[in-house]
Amino acid sequence: MTDAALLPLAVAVPLLGAALLALAGRFLPRTGCDILATGCAGAEVVCLALLWTRSDGRLATADLGGWPARLGIVLAADPIGAGLALLVAVLVLAVVVYAWRYFEEPTGEHAGAFPALILLFEAGMAGFALTGDLFNAFVFFELMGAAAYALTGYHIEDPRPLHGALTFGIVTSFAAYCSLLGIGLLYARTGELNLARLGRQLASQHTDLLTTVAFVLIATALLVKAAAVPFHFWLPDAHAVAPTPVCMLMSGAMVELGVYGIARVYWTVFSGPGGIPHHAFRTTFTALGLLTALIGALMCWQQRHLKRLLAFSTVSHVGLFLISVALLTPDGVVGTAVYVAAHGLVKAALFALSGVLLDRYGSVDEHGLHGRGRDQRTVGVLFLAGALALAGLPPFGTGLGKALSEDAAGHWQPWLPAVFVAASAVTGAAVLRAALRIFWGAGPVPRSRPGEEETTGEGEEPEIRSPRRTLPPTMTVVPAALLALAALIGALPAVAAALAQGAAVFTDPAGYTAALLTHTGTPPGPVPTADWTATGVLLGLLSAGIAVALAGTAVHRGIPARRSQRPAARAVRALRRQHSGHLGDYLAWLALGVAVLCVAIAAQS
């Protein structure tokens, strides 16, 4: 089968699967719907695996409907975009298998609702990763968002998921309006929506305020989905109430697509002479990534609700991804690609393991579960492995991605690798601390912070039929397989080498334009190296060692009450209060972020 046939199938398979499930759910039992969903998800993995392995460092394109690229819709897959779509497909397959016996078993017309929404979610994510048209990227992004809203509020009988879904939906819809306005401005300026033709048209013009505003407005929706500070407030609230399988996809794939979108739109549309100057993008997004990484890590350390803890860990790692993307080098892109792939697998595994705790104990509260997980040692060992992977321990792919990103960042600013070490160490330590307390009962039972409201995770509704049932094997096999895949990414040189070839193609806008518009390839630039170095291994061991030290100190030492009045403690409390759960506060921060980005980029253009 040719690439021109595989590309449309990558979007069509999950769409058709969702339609079949919506119809078959009225007639098939729950088991039949699960088999159908698994078959569709497996077919999508095969389709995208073929597409990725055939990419071989080049750009594959498909003109839909027989229309030429300048008139119709085009799909394009380079190794980075196809690899991200493959990651999405693998995670969707994992989620479908994980959820075989996770929820109550609905009957009748609702039996296929959850897997149908999951496949619809997958269609939006795969389409966004593979489209070569800006407006269709917006359409796929909104399809992804609509499915995510419904999945977040899947338990309609509980007001908390509904509140989280509404907050998520309103914040991201506001950002989508900004993005649509930015697309309209570009279309008014150039008369084009195709990414390659947009970039070529802007390259013949001068950078002005309209270009800057259009870029910031388009980037707003991407930054909201990526959960970059200060656009991130919806993420922990949504993760805290969304079903666990949905969290696996939101943190494992959706936020990464936001980072990918920023990189793709900048390189193909705005990186030329009439776009956003390189130094303006590099400085602004490095600062944004730095802020996101540090605030995410700090807030991650403060959590006792495991799903919120993992959500803030995602925020912190998004900051690291943004720093690598902002370097505007092939080395930064390949580091981000490896890091994103492994992080998505590890984070999905950790959410799946948190789902086991919710299954067994009806709680995801680190303090309330102290010592209660001693009979789940296999789960505990997997949790420890996931925590160390987040910290960047070799040979996990997270460690390799972190090492490659540190090396690329250090060539621009020598102090940036310290940010990677600190953020990965703190987030890994927070997960490690929770694992030691829950599964080994380490240290005394933690005390609550006096005078502070906390999101505990106690009293959560179990997402299963009976908490006393035997734990389904799939709920431990799936996270174990995901962690094994994350280790293989770091241990197999071929994976990083393929992504390195993709990075050379990704950062070559002239080659992208030629492939989309004339179907002629041009040789990409030099392929960056993508292998372990002694420095990368040592920094990975350092961050993992710091994580172990921090976690050990936290579980065995209490926090004296007198420290709560120190300036640092007051600053942390002020930061926690900003995560108020009030929709108006979140929209105000979003508007402020848009304004600051406009000023920062315009001042340097």
N, C-alpha and C positions, 0 to 999 in steps of 0.2 A: 504494500500500500504506500502511495506517495505521500510526501509531506503536505501537499496541497489538499489531500483527503483527510489526513490525520488532524490538521488544524481545526477544521469545522467540527469534526467528530469530538474533539476535546471539549467543546462547548455543548454540542448537541446531545451527547450521551447522558450527562446528568440532567439536562432539561427534559429529555424524553423519559428518563427514569422517574423524575419527580411527577410527571403527568401520569405515568402508568401507576405509580403508587397511590396518587390521589384517587384514581379510578378503582384500582384493585383493592384498596382498603375497604371498600364497601362490600366486597365479596370474600376476600381471603382472610384467614385467621392471622393472628399476630406473627406466628412462625413463618407463614408464607410471605408476609410483607418483609420480614427480616431477610429471608433468602433472596427475594427480588432486589432489595436494597443492596445487599452484599454483592450480588452479581453485577449490578450497575456500577457500584463503587470499584469493584475489581476490574471491570472492563475499562474504566477511566484510568486506573493505574497503568494497565497494559498499554493503552493508547499513548499516554504521556511519557511512559518509559521508552517506547519506540521513538517518539518524537525527540526526546532528549538525547538518546544515544546516537541518533542520526544527525544531530545538529553539527557535531564535529567542528566546532569553532566557526560556524557560519550562520547566516540569517535565513530562515525558511519563511516563505510568504505564501499567502493564499488570497486571491481576489474573489470575494463572495458574489454569487449571483451572476458571474460572467462579466461584471463591470470592471473597467480598469481602475487602478488605485486612485487616480485623480478624480474619479466620479463616484466610486462606490465604497463599500466597506472592505477593509483589508485586515487580515490577521497576520501577525508576524511573531516568530519565535526564534530568539537567540538562545544560547545555552543558559543564560541567567533567567530570562523570562520562562523558558520551558522548564528549567529546574525548579523555579518557584511554584509553577503550576503542578509539577510532579509532587512536590512537598505537600501541597494542598490535597492532592488526590490520596497520598499515603495516609495523611491524617484523617481524611474523611473515611477511608476504609477502616482505620483503627477505631474511629468513633462509632461507626455502624456496628462493628463486631463487639466493641465494649458495651454497647447499649442493648445487645440481644436480650439480656435478662436484668437490665438495670432498672427500668421503669415498671410501674404497674402495667398490666397488659390490657390496653383498651380493646374494645371489640366494636364491631359494626363499622360505620363510616369513618371512625377516628383511628382505626388500627394503623393506617399508613401515613398519618399526619406528620409524625416526628421524622421518620426517614425521608419523606417527601420534602420537608423543609430543609433537611440537611443537604440533600442533593441540589435543591434550588440554591442554597448557600454556596455550594461547590461550583455550580455553573457561573454564578456571578464572580467568584474569585478567579476561576480559570479564565473566563473571558477577559477580565481586567488585566491579568498577567500577559495575555496573548494579543490584545487588540493593538492596532496601529493607527487608531482614530481617536481624537481627543473627546469628541462627543460620545462615542460609544464606550470609551473608558468611563465617562460619567454615568452612562446607562447601566453598565455592568456593576459599577460601584454602588449605585442605588439599589439594584437587584440584590446585591450582597447585603446591603443595609436592611432592606425590607425583610429578608429572611432572618437576619440576625435579631431584629426587633421582635418578631414573632417567636423565635426560639428563646430569647431572654425571658419573655413573659409566658412561657409555655404552660406553667402551672397557674392557670387563671383563677383557681380557687384561693390562692394566697395573694394578698394585696402587695406584698413586698416585691415579688417578681414583676407585677404589673407596674409598680412605681419605678422600678429600675429600667424596665423596657420603655416607659414613657420618657424618662429622663434621657436615656440613650437616644431614643428616636427624635426628640425635639432638638437636642444639642447637635446631633449629626445632620438633621434636616436644615437647621440654620446654617451650618457649614456648607451643606450642599447648595443652598441658594447662593452663597458667596462664590462657590466654584462655578455655578452656572452663569453667574454674572461675569466672571473672569473669562469664561469661554466665549460669551457674547462679545466682550470687548475685543478679544483676539479675532473673532470672525468679522467684526466690523472693520478692523484694521487691515486684515489680510484676505478675507473672503475664503479662507481655508479652514478645514477641520482635521485633515490628515496630518499626523504628527510630522512626517518628513517634509511635506509641502509648507506647513506652518514654519518650521525651522528655516527653510530656504527663503521664505518671504521675509521673515524678521531679520535674517542676516543681511539683507540688502537695505535695511533702514537703520535709523539711529535710535539708540535707547532713549526713551522719554518716560514721563510719569505714567502714561497709560500702560506701557509695557510693564513697568514695575508693579502697578496696582493689579493688572491682570494676573501676573505671576503670583503675587501674594494671595489673591482671592482663590486661585486654583489650588495653591498649596494649602489653604486653610482646611479644606475638606480632607486632604491627605494627612495633614498633621493631626486632625481630630481623630481619624481612624487609627493613626499610628500612636495616639495617646502621648504626644510630646507635651511637656510643660510649656504654657499653662492651658493646653487644650485637652488635658488628660483626665479631668475630674469625673467624667462619666464612667471611666473604665473600672475602678475598684467597686463602685456602686453596682454596676451591671454584673461583674464577676461574682460579687457576694451573693446574688440572688438567682443568677442563671443556672440552669441544670448543668451538672458537672461535664457531661459530654460537649455541651455548647462552649463552656470555658476552654476546653481543650482546643477547639478550633479558633476561638477569638484570640487567645494569647499565642497559640501555636502558628497561626497563619494570617489572620485578618490584620493585625497590627503591622506585621512584616510587609504586607501588601501596601500599606500606607507609605512606608519607607521606600519601597521599590518604586511607587508612583512618583514620589518626589524626584528620585534619581532619574527615572525614565523621562519625565516631562522636562527636567532641566537639560539633560544631555541632548535630547532630540529637538527641543523647541527653543530653549532660552540660552544655550551655551555659545551661540554665534555672536558676531559683532553687534547686532541690533537687539540682543537679549540682555540678560543680567550679567554684569562683569564677573569674572571668576573670583576676584578678590572679595567682592561684595557677598557673593554666595558663600564662599569659604568662611569668611569671618563671621557672618551672621549665623550660619547653621552650625558652626563649631561652638559658638556661644550657646545656642539653643540646645545642642546636644549635651554640652557640659552641664547646663542647668538641669536638664532632664535626668541625666545620669545620677547626679548628686542628690537631688530632691527625691527621686524615686528610691534610691538606696536608703536614704534617711527614713522615709516613710515606711519602707519595707521593714526596717528594723523595729519600728514602733508597733507593728501589728501583732495581734494574737489570734485574729480570725484568719485561718489558713488560706482561704481563697482570696481575701484582700491582700494578705502577705504576698502571695504569688502574683497577684495583679500588679502590685507596686514593684515587684522584681522585674516584671515585664516592662514597666515604664522606665526603669533604670537601664535595662539593656537596650531599649529603643534609643536612649540617649547615646549609648556607645555606637549603635549603628549609624546614627545621624553624624557623629563625629567622623566616622570612616568615610561615609558618602561625601561629606563636605570637603574632604581632601582633594577631590576631583582628580584622582589618579587611578590607573588600573590596579595598583597594589591595594588601594583602599577599597575598591569595588570587590576584588576577589576575597579580601578579608571579611567584608560585610556578608558576601554571599555564603561563605563557609560558616560564618558565625550564625547567620539567620537560619540556615538549614538545620544545624545541630541544636540551636536554641529552641526552634519550634518543636522538635522531637522531644527534647528534655522537658520543656514546659508542659507539653501535652501529657507526658508520662506523670509528672508531679501532680497535675490536676486529677488524673485518673486515680492516683494513689490516695488523694484527698477524698475522692468519691468512695473509696473503700471505707474510710473512717466514717463518712456520713452514712454509709450502708450499715456498718456495724453498730455505731453508737449514736446516730442521730445528732452529731455535733462535729464542728470543725474548729473548736476552740482549743487553742494550745494549752491554756491553763486548766480548763475543765477536763481535758483528756490526759492529764499528767499520769503516766504509768499505766493507763488503761489499754494500751496497745501492745502489752508484753506478749500476748498470745498471737500476735501478728508479726512475727519476726521476719518472715520473708518480705512482707510489705515494708517493714522498717529498714531492711538492708537495701531494698530498691530506693527508698526515700533518701537514705544516706548517699547512695550512688548519684541520684539526681542532684542533691545538694552540692556534692563535690564537682559534678559536671558544670553546674552553674558557676561555681567558683573558678572554673577554667583548668581543672586538673587534666594533664595529659593522661591517656591518649584520646580523650573525648574530642569530638569535633568542635565543641565550644572552646576548648583550649587551643586548638589549631586556629580557629577563626580569630580568637582573641590575640594570639601571637602574631598573626599576619597583620591584623589591624594595628597593634601596638608598634610593630616595625614600621608600617607606613606612616603612622601618626608621628612617630619619633623623628622621622626625617624632616618633618615640617616644624614641629615644636617639641623639643626634647623632654618637656615635662608631661606631655599628654599620656604616655604609657602609664604614669602613676595614677591617672584617672581610671584607666581600665582595670588596673590592679585593685584600686580601692572599691570601685563600684561592684566588681564581680566578687570580691572578698566579702563585702558586707551583705550582699543579697544571698550569697551562698551560705554565709554564717547564720542568717536568719532562718533559712530552711533547715540547716543542720541543727540549730538550737531546738527547733520544734520537734525534729525527729528524735533527738536525744531525750527530750522530756516525755514525749508521747509513747515511744516504743521501748525505752529503757528506764523510764522513771528517774532520770538523772537529776540530781539536785533537789532542793526543797520545792514544795508547791509554790509557784510564783504569787506574789501579792499584787493586787490591783493598785493602780495609781490613785492616790487619794485626791478626791475632788474632781476627777475627770470622768466624763462619759467615755465608754469604750465599746467598740463593736466586737462582741465576744465570739459569736458563732455558736453560742449555746441555743438550744431550742429550735434548731433547724429542722425542717420537715424532711424525714428520710425520703429519698426518691425511689423507694422500692416498695414491694408489696408487704414484706414481713421482715423486720430487722433480725429475726431469729433464724432465718433460712441459712442454708449452707452457702458460703461465698462462691459465686460462679467463677470457674477457672479463668474465663475471659477477662475478668476484672484485674487479675494479676499478670496473665500472659501478655495482654496488650501493652501495659507500661513496660514490662521487661523487654519486649521486642523493640519498643521505641527507644529505650536506652541503649540496647545493643546496636541499633542503627546509628545512633548518635556517636557511639564509639567507633563504628566502622568508618564513618566520615573522616574521623581523625586518623584512623590507622591505614586506610587504603589511599595510596598516593593518586590513584587514577581519578578519584572524585574531585579532589582539589585541583588536579591538573586540568580537568575538563572545565571547571569553573574559572580557572585562570585564562583559558582560551576565550571563554565567554566574556571575561572582563575586558579583554582587548577589543572584542567586537562591540561591547556595550558602550565603551568610551570613544567610539569612532563614529561621530554623527554623519560624516560624509559617506561612510560605507553603509550606514543605515538608510540614508536617503537614496543612494543608488540602488540598494536592494529592493526597497519598497516601490520606487517609481519606475525603474527601468529593468529590474530583475537581473542586474549585473552586479557581481560581487567585486569588491576591491580588497586587496590584502590588508588585514588589520595591522595595527601597530605591534610593537614588541610584546610578547606574552610575559606577564610577570611571574616570578617564582612563587610557588605555593607549597612550601614544605616546612617541616619543623627545623628550627634552628636552636642552637644551644641556649641563646638568650631567651627565645620563646618558651622553651621547656622550663628554664629556671624561673621566669616570671609566672608561668602557670603553677609551678610548685610553690612559689612565694604566695600567690593569692590564695591557693588552697590551704597553705599553712596558716595564713592570717585568719582565714575563715574558721579553721578548727580551733585556733586560739581564742577568737572572739566568742564562738559558741560555747566552748568550755568555760570561759570566764563568766558568761551570762547565766549558765545554768547553775553554777555553784556560788555565785555572789548575788546578794540582794542589793537593791538600790536604796540607800538611806533616805529617809524622808527629807532631811535638811537639804539634799541636793536639788530638790524640786524648785527651790527659789533661785537657783543660779541663773545667770543670763542665758546660757545655752539651753537650759530646760525651759525657760520662758519662751525662747524663740521657737523651740520645737512645739510647744503647746499652741503658739500662735499659728504655726504652719498646719497643725492638725485641725485647728478650728476653721481654716479655709476650706477644708473638705467637709462642708456642712451638710451636704445632701440637698441643698436648696437649689432649684433649677435656675432662679434668677442670678444667684452668685456665679454659677457655672457659665451662664451666657455672658455675664459681665466680664469674666476673665477671658472668655473667647474673644469678645470685642476688643479688649485691651491688647491681647496677643496679636490680633490682626493689625491694629494701629502701630504697635511697636515694630512689627516686621516691616511694615510699609516705610516707616521713618528710617529704620536701620539700613534697609537696602537702598532707598532713595538717596540717603546721605552719602553713600559710597559709590553711586552710579554716575 
